[in-house]
Amino acid sequence: MITKFNLRKTKIVFVGKYRYDKNMSELDRLSTWRDWSISLWFKRNKVVGSKNFKDTKNWNNNLVNSYMLGIDFLIVKGWINWSKGAKEIE
């Protein structure tokens, strides 16, 4: 389950995975569900911002923060990813 929406200039993505999902690829099953765990985690990354995106030489001056907050609970994993002003390529 993936849900995306924008709140002004902030992009928010909710992702949820279930261990026994029949639609999951074999690679995803092996890498995501390697072990059983219970945890709450937080991660911050730098990503390229959408302002002046076409000027590739100055991307290092155009970095914005992207945050992830997640939970692992044995057979269910979920996380929220949000960033303000980041470039999204689909």
Helices and strands as residue ranges (DSSP letters): E 2-7, E 10-18, H 26-32, E 38-48, G 56-61, E 63-73, E 76-84
